[in-house]
């Protein structure tokens, strides 16, 4: 497994660990938190950041400034990635891939246990296709030299934390998978899904896919209207669709993308491990579809985005000071006050801007819509994996059986050589 892929799974698992009380997988949690902090403070160029902003970015990533941040900064300094001063931190210029590579290095140097290495390997394995739990237990025991009882307990524990999921099919078999099954465009997998649907569901599925292929991103309400809520929930629960939640003073707004939409420009979990491009796409789509006309419009957004991607500042404008807080708190953009209520902004991670713009412009209708883009007031963002986990907890028992049978078809429907 490549370092950047390993780093991406460490980030994924760290987020899961942040949502539970667990004393296990300590090396994963620590190295992942190092990666989250590094992603928040790193730009594509060497930069100096006030300690107050470092603290704010740590809080935004669920990291305690008092009990966790000092140790994390010490480790990043030991890795020669940052240099701490009394009131500022100097950070090397790093891409997202570099951050993931360093995350994996910190993990490896911490001498992780076989169990910690195993849950990362399992996650990558079950992202390719679902695996029978009994086969996974045997595979884990053989590769990592664990006793049968240890391997079985590890798979159960990883499922309980959320590193991966499990579902029973109608034969009573338990299948293990995760939400990255559809991160790349795979005709065989789509065909396998189609085989589990009736004629009406298959037609709705095709219609929604066609809309997403043209527009790149749609509202959750539109997706429910096209596919029906039960069908969409079933497909979201296995990761076929991503639901991104953004929030502002007007409430919460949900937007749907396909993981495969990003695969045209990126092929692995590593390329958007922090969900930054998805956050950017969702913010842009909010501006196109939901933000009020009275807030003003951005003209020639492609030119504007390319200016941001080049590293230039844009503005000054009043809206900039309010509209990009979610992206600012994830270290994607930097906002500074110019004069009075006017603010300017620059993009700190150009690869994120390139990926977001490419995905949303890919749709046939996107070019015209983007030229009409109003300001996007977004100060909160909830990533697709969290939203997928929530929907899995709420789906009904009959729907669970349907999910289990769908996973069986994915496992056996020509995916295994």
Secondary structure, DSSP 8 states (H G I E B T S, - for coil): --HHHHHHHHHHHHHHHHTS--SS-HHHHHHHHHHHHHHHH--SS-EEEEHHHHHHHHHHTT--TTTTHHHHHHHHHHTTSEEE-SSEEEE----HHHHHHHHHHHHHHTT--HHHHHHHHHHHHHHHS-EEHHHHHHHHHHHHT--HHHHHHHHHHHHHHTSSEEEE-TTS-EEEE-TTTTSS--HHHHHHHHHTS-HHHHHHHHHHHHHHHHHS-EEHHHHHHHH-HHHHHHHHHTTSSEEEEEEETTEEEEEEE-HHHHHTT--SGGGGTT-HHHHHHHHHHHHHHTS-GGG-B-SSHHHHHHHHHTT--EEEETTHHHHTHHHHTTTSEEEEE-STT-EEEEES-HHHHHHHHHHHHHSTTHHHHHHT-B-----EEE-HHHHHHHHHHHS-HHHHHHHHHHHHHHHHSS---
